[in-house]
Amino acid sequence: MPNTPPSAGGSGTAETHPVPRTAAVILAAGLGTRMKSRLPKVLHPLCGRPMLAYVVDAARDATGARPLVVHSEATAKIREVFSGVADFALQERPHGTADAVRAALSSLPAGTDEIVVLNGDKPLLTAAVLVRLLQRHRAESAALTLLTFRVPPSAPHGRVVRAGDGTPVRIVERMDDPERTRLESFEANSGVYAFRSRWLVDALVRVRPSPASGELYLTQLVEMALEDGERTAAVDATPDSTTLVHVKDRVDLAAAETELRRVTNERHLRNGVTMEEPSSAYIDATVEIAEDVTLGPNVILRGETRVGRDTVIEAGSEIFDTVIGERCRIRASVLESSEVEDDVQIGPFAHLRPGSSIGRGARLGNFAEVKKSRIGAGTQQHHFSYIGDATIGERVNIAAGTVTANYDGERKLRTTIGDGAFIGVDTMLVAPLEIGEGAYTGAGAVVTKDVPPGKLAVGVPARIRERRAKRNGSDADSSPPSDTDGVTLASTVQTPESTADVSGSSGADSTAETSESTAGTVEGGRGAP
């Protein structure tokens, strides 16, 4: 009777083979002098992440374990950037790839059966390619398995030489290989390997310095394995050769960025995002975009940006580390480290600076700027206005030209505006300041003192007045206007009976005020969007 797997309920046991314990070693000790930069090569950004981050991801996904990154003193910043994501080993003096792997051995987990070795400057390498390498390595019971691909004869890579049965027998470097010039293409060493751990530990001790450079190279191990009577194998990854790109300088970096951006954009397109011109969309790999989002031409989405369903981001918008809700429309604007709730309209040419929060259904007009402020639900902030270090309530109208004067030369000071308030055209709000619920300011007012709820501030400097009833006898409307509301702020026109200074100033002062003149008819006086 055949064995029945325990999961099927039988009492027998199926023959199983334990999965080898695999560790990945990433070589990142070289500074990368051809980059001409003080920043270590593997920390240069690609689509919003350090180059090395993509290699760490591929190694972790292929092995199921946190990789070990070998660094030098010159690249020690890697430890800071990838703390908690990778383990580290120090190569005290860069002395070749074999020396780098030897420096890693003492830091590998006990009981490691297999070691995958790869370079930190291959950001396009995928976990799927590494898994294929490991599968072939195990199937062949090899001591060493290479990942190879075909290249033209002008390529600088080492050439893999195979025996008649296909076994890799050695790697010939360019300077020692005149034969390659007569070839149309050759099989190249990618610098990605899988090793049997126990054999590798012994073999690394026997690697000899290169006569040309004096350094210790992993390429010697192919011949050494055969001398030891071990098997070698290779996986031809030519169909995936774009994933084996080795970034040597900024030209290679730009090419890798282009390919990674293409892959990223294609992923979003397949997941339900519309791009009017995909080749002009710059989207970091860390960005999240929901279905049915539409991106216009020349849109840039960076960092930890997240975009909700049915939102439209129009041409020329730049968005950094910002969370955008559903059904929003962003027109040619810049948003930085902010939060935008559902059904918000922004722009064109608006600017959200870091720390801004825009409530549901709010509208920001052209050239509106917000900095470190909360804009409440349903509030409208119209054109050529600045709101900084402020808390704005719900359904507030902020008319064109409004400015919060939030800096006294030493400190940033806050402004608070209550629900339903109406801030007239060209109002200057001098912080610290509180505008009460339903309060109004007249056109051109310079407000330096708190305005109680329901009151009116007019003049330069502004004085507090009772709001006058409209001519039809009804109470003045403190709700924000519609897009087609009238153009006069009639409630600021005062009668002699209504000029009592609530703030306590004398009647003589009151008659000298310019409240009537500041309430004149102004096109867009209520802040047309």
Order of alpha helices (4+ residues) and beta strands (2+ residues): beta-beta-beta-alpha-beta-alpha-beta-alpha-beta-alpha-beta-beta-beta-beta-alpha-alpha-beta-alpha-beta-beta-beta-beta-beta-beta-beta-beta-beta-beta-beta-beta-beta-beta-beta-beta-beta-beta-beta-beta-beta-beta-beta-beta-beta-beta-beta-beta-beta-beta-beta-alpha-alpha
